[in-house]
Amino acid sequence: MDQDGALSYLEPLERRTRGVAVLDALADMIERAGLNVGDRLPPEVSLAATLGVGRSTIREALNRWEGLGIIRRRRGDGTYLAARVQTSRGLVPTMIRLEGEALIRLIEVRRALENDVVRKATINATPAQRAEISRLCDILIADVDAGRNWQAADGAFHGAIYEASGNPMFGQILRRLDEALERSAESPFGGAGFGLASFPAHRILADAIVAGDPDAAVRELHHMLDIVEAEVRDIISQ
């Protein structure tokens, strides 16, 4: 279907429904128009005019999708669909499900990169670095057990592992990937309650690094990511 044909699946939005409703409308358009990965979306100006919103609103929505890896832009050529988009049929809003699917893709990338990071850290870490990884894990677990905000402690723990790998670019890449995946204010994937089941595995991972056992460390890394991925899938399947 051509771009103009896709626009026929949009209707103007009321002012009070803008925001997430724009993204929902675009997802519905993509599904009903049968657009597939690699297809070009209608121009921003056409989307804005058809929905009755400003072009800046459309641009903000597409920026968010770009951060989730759903679209890609080609300068001077247009915006293309980079991932499958399907509206929700259950209780989970479409945007939350799309965030969850993007997070699963990020976990896949983490598996590939952190597999080497953890192995290198376990082999290359100095005694001081092993002690620091263990200490930071203690702080992380204590924050989780006490119900405190644990994000900073989690970042410090993983940062120590990246540093011990001997290649700081690993940490830079992984942090940028996580920061690029923008989460909405109502997202269940950014709150303190998300991923709690994986924290016992953090302790086992730290102990394996301290013990200099790369196979055990890599195995526990994947176990930890398995737990998080299962939680994401459980949330978006509702």
MIDO-824284 format. One record per residue (C-alpha): x, y, z; residue in three letters. Coordinates in steps of 0.5 Angstrom, whole numbers, always signed. Layout:
! residues N
<site X="X" Y="Y" Z="Z" residu="ALA"/>
...
//
This chain:
! residues 238
<site X="+0" Y="+0" Z="+0" residu="MET"/>
<site X="+3" Y="+7" Z="-2" residu="ASP"/>
<site X="+4" Y="+13" Z="+3" residu="GLN"/>
<site X="-3" Y="+16" Z="+2" residu="ASP"/>
<site X="-7" Y="+10" Z="+2" residu="GLY"/>
<site X="-4" Y="+9" Z="+9" residu="ALA"/>
<site X="-6" Y="+16" Z="+11" residu="LEU"/>
<site X="-14" Y="+14" Z="+10" residu="SER"/>
<site X="-13" Y="+10" Z="+17" residu="TYR"/>
<site X="-12" Y="+16" Z="+21" residu="LEU"/>
<site X="-17" Y="+21" Z="+24" residu="GLU"/>
<site X="-16" Y="+27" Z="+27" residu="PRO"/>
<site X="-15" Y="+27" Z="+35" residu="LEU"/>
<site X="-18" Y="+31" Z="+40" residu="GLU"/>
<site X="-13" Y="+36" Z="+43" residu="ARG"/>
<site X="-14" Y="+33" Z="+50" residu="ARG"/>
<site X="-12" Y="+26" Z="+47" residu="THR"/>
<site X="-6" Y="+28" Z="+44" residu="ARG"/>
<site X="+1" Y="+25" Z="+47" residu="GLY"/>
<site X="+1" Y="+17" Z="+47" residu="VAL"/>
<site X="-5" Y="+17" Z="+43" residu="ALA"/>
<site X="-1" Y="+20" Z="+37" residu="VAL"/>
<site X="+3" Y="+13" Z="+38" residu="LEU"/>
<site X="-3" Y="+9" Z="+39" residu="ASP"/>
<site X="-6" Y="+12" Z="+32" residu="ALA"/>
<site X="+1" Y="+11" Z="+28" residu="LEU"/>
<site X="+1" Y="+4" Z="+31" residu="ALA"/>
<site X="-6" Y="+3" Z="+29" residu="ASP"/>
<site X="-5" Y="+6" Z="+22" residu="MET"/>
<site X="+1" Y="+1" Z="+21" residu="ILE"/>
<site X="-3" Y="-5" Z="+23" residu="GLU"/>
<site X="-9" Y="-3" Z="+19" residu="ARG"/>
<site X="-5" Y="-1" Z="+13" residu="ALA"/>
<site X="-1" Y="-7" Z="+13" residu="GLY"/>
<site X="+6" Y="-4" Z="+13" residu="LEU"/>
<site X="+12" Y="-8" Z="+14" residu="ASN"/>
<site X="+19" Y="-8" Z="+16" residu="VAL"/>
<site X="+23" Y="-4" Z="+11" residu="GLY"/>
<site X="+16" Y="+0" Z="+9" residu="ASP"/>
<site X="+17" Y="+8" Z="+9" residu="ARG"/>
<site X="+12" Y="+12" Z="+13" residu="LEU"/>
<site X="+8" Y="+18" Z="+10" residu="PRO"/>
<site X="+11" Y="+24" Z="+11" residu="PRO"/>
<site X="+11" Y="+28" Z="+18" residu="GLU"/>
<site X="+7" Y="+34" Z="+15" residu="VAL"/>
<site X="+2" Y="+29" Z="+12" residu="SER"/>
<site X="+1" Y="+25" Z="+19" residu="LEU"/>
<site X="+1" Y="+32" Z="+23" residu="ALA"/>
<site X="-5" Y="+34" Z="+18" residu="ALA"/>
<site X="-9" Y="+28" Z="+18" residu="THR"/>
<site X="-9" Y="+27" Z="+26" residu="LEU"/>
<site X="-10" Y="+35" Z="+27" residu="GLY"/>
<site X="-4" Y="+36" Z="+31" residu="VAL"/>
<site X="+3" Y="+40" Z="+30" residu="GLY"/>
<site X="+9" Y="+37" Z="+26" residu="ARG"/>
<site X="+13" Y="+38" Z="+33" residu="SER"/>
<site X="+8" Y="+33" Z="+36" residu="THR"/>
<site X="+9" Y="+28" Z="+31" residu="ILE"/>
<site X="+17" Y="+29" Z="+31" residu="ARG"/>
<site X="+17" Y="+28" Z="+38" residu="GLU"/>
<site X="+13" Y="+21" Z="+37" residu="ALA"/>
<site X="+17" Y="+19" Z="+32" residu="LEU"/>
<site X="+23" Y="+21" Z="+36" residu="ASN"/>
<site X="+21" Y="+16" Z="+42" residu="ARG"/>
<site X="+20" Y="+11" Z="+37" residu="TRP"/>
<site X="+27" Y="+12" Z="+34" residu="GLU"/>
<site X="+30" Y="+11" Z="+41" residu="GLY"/>
<site X="+26" Y="+4" Z="+41" residu="LEU"/>
<site X="+29" Y="+2" Z="+35" residu="GLY"/>
<site X="+22" Y="+2" Z="+32" residu="ILE"/>
<site X="+23" Y="+6" Z="+26" residu="ILE"/>
<site X="+30" Y="+9" Z="+22" residu="ARG"/>
<site X="+30" Y="+16" Z="+19" residu="ARG"/>
<site X="+34" Y="+17" Z="+12" residu="ARG"/>
<site X="+36" Y="+24" Z="+12" residu="ARG"/>
<site X="+33" Y="+27" Z="+6" residu="GLY"/>
<site X="+29" Y="+20" Z="+4" residu="ASP"/>
<site X="+24" Y="+19" Z="+10" residu="GLY"/>
<site X="+22" Y="+15" Z="+16" residu="THR"/>
<site X="+22" Y="+7" Z="+15" residu="TYR"/>
<site X="+19" Y="+2" Z="+19" residu="LEU"/>
<site X="+25" Y="-2" Z="+23" residu="ALA"/>
<site X="+21" Y="-7" Z="+27" residu="ALA"/>
<site X="+14" Y="-10" Z="+27" residu="ARG"/>
<site X="+9" Y="-6" Z="+30" residu="VAL"/>
<site X="+2" Y="-9" Z="+32" residu="GLN"/>
<site X="-3" Y="-6" Z="+37" residu="THR"/>
<site X="-5" Y="-9" Z="+43" residu="SER"/>
<site X="-11" Y="-14" Z="+44" residu="ARG"/>
<site X="-10" Y="-15" Z="+52" residu="GLY"/>
<site X="-10" Y="-11" Z="+58" residu="LEU"/>
<site X="-3" Y="-8" Z="+56" residu="VAL"/>
<site X="-3" Y="-1" Z="+52" residu="PRO"/>
<site X="+0" Y="-1" Z="+46" residu="THR"/>
<site X="+6" Y="+3" Z="+48" residu="MET"/>
<site X="+8" Y="-1" Z="+54" residu="ILE"/>
<site X="+8" Y="-7" Z="+49" residu="ARG"/>
<site X="+12" Y="-4" Z="+44" residu="LEU"/>
<site X="+17" Y="-2" Z="+50" residu="GLU"/>
<site X="+17" Y="-9" Z="+52" residu="GLY"/>
<site X="+19" Y="-11" Z="+45" residu="GLU"/>
<site X="+24" Y="-6" Z="+45" residu="ALA"/>
<site X="+27" Y="-8" Z="+51" residu="LEU"/>
<site X="+27" Y="-15" Z="+49" residu="ILE"/>
<site X="+32" Y="-13" Z="+43" residu="ARG"/>
<site X="+36" Y="-10" Z="+48" residu="LEU"/>
<site X="+37" Y="-16" Z="+52" residu="ILE"/>
<site X="+39" Y="-20" Z="+46" residu="GLU"/>
<site X="+44" Y="-15" Z="+45" residu="VAL"/>
<site X="+47" Y="-15" Z="+52" residu="ARG"/>
<site X="+47" Y="-22" Z="+52" residu="ARG"/>
<site X="+52" Y="-22" Z="+46" residu="ALA"/>
<site X="+56" Y="-16" Z="+49" residu="LEU"/>
<site X="+56" Y="-18" Z="+56" residu="GLU"/>
<site X="+58" Y="-25" Z="+55" residu="ASN"/>
<site X="+65" Y="-22" Z="+53" residu="ASP"/>
<site X="+65" Y="-17" Z="+58" residu="VAL"/>
<site X="+64" Y="-22" Z="+64" residu="VAL"/>
<site X="+69" Y="-27" Z="+61" residu="ARG"/>
<site X="+74" Y="-22" Z="+60" residu="LYS"/>
<site X="+73" Y="-19" Z="+67" residu="ALA"/>
<site X="+73" Y="-25" Z="+71" residu="THR"/>
<site X="+80" Y="-27" Z="+68" residu="ILE"/>
<site X="+83" Y="-20" Z="+68" residu="ASN"/>
<site X="+81" Y="-17" Z="+74" residu="ALA"/>
<site X="+86" Y="-15" Z="+79" residu="THR"/>
<site X="+85" Y="-17" Z="+87" residu="PRO"/>
<site X="+83" Y="-10" Z="+88" residu="ALA"/>
<site X="+78" Y="-10" Z="+83" residu="GLN"/>
<site X="+75" Y="-17" Z="+85" residu="ARG"/>
<site X="+74" Y="-14" Z="+92" residu="ALA"/>
<site X="+71" Y="-7" Z="+89" residu="GLU"/>
<site X="+66" Y="-12" Z="+85" residu="ILE"/>
<site X="+64" Y="-16" Z="+91" residu="SER"/>
<site X="+63" Y="-9" Z="+96" residu="ARG"/>
<site X="+59" Y="-6" Z="+91" residu="LEU"/>
<site X="+55" Y="-12" Z="+90" residu="CYS"/>
<site X="+54" Y="-12" Z="+98" residu="ASP"/>
<site X="+51" Y="-5" Z="+97" residu="ILE"/>
<site X="+47" Y="-6" Z="+91" residu="LEU"/>
<site X="+43" Y="-12" Z="+95" residu="ILE"/>
<site X="+43" Y="-8" Z="+101" residu="ALA"/>
<site X="+39" Y="-3" Z="+98" residu="ASP"/>
<site X="+34" Y="-8" Z="+95" residu="VAL"/>
<site X="+33" Y="-11" Z="+101" residu="ASP"/>
<site X="+32" Y="-5" Z="+105" residu="ALA"/>
<site X="+27" Y="-2" Z="+99" residu="GLY"/>
<site X="+31" Y="+4" Z="+97" residu="ARG"/>
<site X="+32" Y="+6" Z="+90" residu="ASN"/>
<site X="+38" Y="+1" Z="+87" residu="TRP"/>
<site X="+39" Y="+4" Z="+80" residu="GLN"/>
<site X="+45" Y="+8" Z="+82" residu="ALA"/>
<site X="+48" Y="+2" Z="+86" residu="ALA"/>
<site X="+46" Y="-3" Z="+80" residu="ASP"/>
<site X="+50" Y="+2" Z="+75" residu="GLY"/>
<site X="+56" Y="+2" Z="+80" residu="ALA"/>
<site X="+56" Y="-5" Z="+80" residu="PHE"/>
<site X="+56" Y="-6" Z="+73" residu="HIS"/>
<site X="+61" Y="-1" Z="+72" residu="GLY"/>
<site X="+66" Y="-4" Z="+76" residu="ALA"/>
<site X="+65" Y="-10" Z="+72" residu="ILE"/>
<site X="+66" Y="-6" Z="+65" residu="TYR"/>
<site X="+72" Y="-3" Z="+68" residu="GLU"/>
<site X="+75" Y="-10" Z="+70" residu="ALA"/>
<site X="+74" Y="-12" Z="+63" residu="SER"/>
<site X="+80" Y="-8" Z="+61" residu="GLY"/>
<site X="+76" Y="-5" Z="+55" residu="ASN"/>
<site X="+72" Y="+1" Z="+57" residu="PRO"/>
<site X="+68" Y="+2" Z="+51" residu="MET"/>
<site X="+64" Y="-4" Z="+53" residu="PHE"/>
<site X="+61" Y="+0" Z="+58" residu="GLY"/>
<site X="+60" Y="+6" Z="+54" residu="GLN"/>
<site X="+56" Y="+2" Z="+49" residu="ILE"/>
<site X="+52" Y="-1" Z="+54" residu="LEU"/>
<site X="+50" Y="+5" Z="+58" residu="ARG"/>
<site X="+49" Y="+9" Z="+51" residu="ARG"/>
<site X="+44" Y="+3" Z="+49" residu="LEU"/>
<site X="+40" Y="+3" Z="+55" residu="ASP"/>
<site X="+40" Y="+11" Z="+55" residu="GLU"/>
<site X="+37" Y="+11" Z="+48" residu="ALA"/>
<site X="+31" Y="+6" Z="+50" residu="LEU"/>
<site X="+27" Y="+12" Z="+53" residu="GLU"/>
<site X="+21" Y="+9" Z="+58" residu="ARG"/>
<site X="+15" Y="+13" Z="+59" residu="SER"/>
<site X="+13" Y="+16" Z="+65" residu="ALA"/>
<site X="+8" Y="+10" Z="+66" residu="GLU"/>
<site X="+12" Y="+5" Z="+64" residu="SER"/>
<site X="+13" Y="-2" Z="+68" residu="PRO"/>
<site X="+20" Y="-3" Z="+66" residu="PHE"/>
<site X="+23" Y="+3" Z="+69" residu="GLY"/>
<site X="+21" Y="+3" Z="+76" residu="GLY"/>
<site X="+24" Y="+0" Z="+82" residu="ALA"/>
<site X="+20" Y="-6" Z="+82" residu="GLY"/>
<site X="+22" Y="-8" Z="+76" residu="PHE"/>
<site X="+27" Y="-14" Z="+75" residu="GLY"/>
<site X="+28" Y="-15" Z="+83" residu="LEU"/>
<site X="+28" Y="-23" Z="+82" residu="ALA"/>
<site X="+34" Y="-22" Z="+78" residu="SER"/>
<site X="+38" Y="-19" Z="+84" residu="PHE"/>
<site X="+40" Y="-26" Z="+88" residu="PRO"/>
<site X="+43" Y="-28" Z="+81" residu="ALA"/>
<site X="+48" Y="-21" Z="+82" residu="HIS"/>
<site X="+51" Y="-24" Z="+88" residu="ARG"/>
<site X="+52" Y="-31" Z="+85" residu="ILE"/>
<site X="+55" Y="-27" Z="+79" residu="LEU"/>
<site X="+60" Y="-23" Z="+83" residu="ALA"/>
<site X="+62" Y="-29" Z="+87" residu="ASP"/>
<site X="+64" Y="-32" Z="+81" residu="ALA"/>
<site X="+68" Y="-26" Z="+78" residu="ILE"/>
<site X="+72" Y="-26" Z="+85" residu="VAL"/>
<site X="+73" Y="-33" Z="+85" residu="ALA"/>
<site X="+76" Y="-33" Z="+78" residu="GLY"/>
<site X="+71" Y="-38" Z="+75" residu="ASP"/>
<site X="+69" Y="-35" Z="+68" residu="PRO"/>
<site X="+64" Y="-40" Z="+66" residu="ASP"/>
<site X="+60" Y="-40" Z="+72" residu="ALA"/>
<site X="+60" Y="-32" Z="+71" residu="ALA"/>
<site X="+58" Y="-32" Z="+64" residu="VAL"/>
<site X="+53" Y="-38" Z="+66" residu="ARG"/>
<site X="+50" Y="-33" Z="+72" residu="GLU"/>
<site X="+50" Y="-27" Z="+67" residu="LEU"/>
<site X="+45" Y="-31" Z="+62" residu="HIS"/>
<site X="+41" Y="-33" Z="+68" residu="HIS"/>
<site X="+40" Y="-26" Z="+70" residu="MET"/>
<site X="+38" Y="-24" Z="+63" residu="LEU"/>
<site X="+33" Y="-30" Z="+63" residu="ASP"/>
<site X="+30" Y="-28" Z="+69" residu="ILE"/>
<site X="+29" Y="-20" Z="+66" residu="VAL"/>
<site X="+27" Y="-23" Z="+60" residu="GLU"/>
<site X="+21" Y="-27" Z="+63" residu="ALA"/>
<site X="+19" Y="-22" Z="+67" residu="GLU"/>
<site X="+18" Y="-17" Z="+61" residu="VAL"/>
<site X="+15" Y="-22" Z="+57" residu="ARG"/>
<site X="+10" Y="-24" Z="+62" residu="ASP"/>
<site X="+8" Y="-16" Z="+63" residu="ILE"/>
<site X="+7" Y="-15" Z="+55" residu="ILE"/>
<site X="+3" Y="-22" Z="+54" residu="SER"/>
<site X="-3" Y="-20" Z="+59" residu="GLN"/>
//
